[in-house]
């Protein structure tokens, strides 16, 4: 379909619809599109699990209990 024809359809039929109807139409069109086309327009979804292990090298060689004790000492020094 030519771009001008699409613009005409939009102007004559779709633009005049209430917002709720236009959103419903968008949902119908999106549902009708092949998944490959839809996925190109959306940003990829990520899982928080992808962050697992990120930055672990920072803690390499650090004793957890010693670190906590040092933090508590700093807090004690800052407290009135």
PyMOL commands that set and color helices and strands:
alter all, ss='L'
color gray80, all
select helices_A, chain A and resi 3-14+19-32+35-41+48-51+56-59+64-78
alter helices_A, ss='H'
color red, helices_A
deselect
rebuild
show_as cartoon
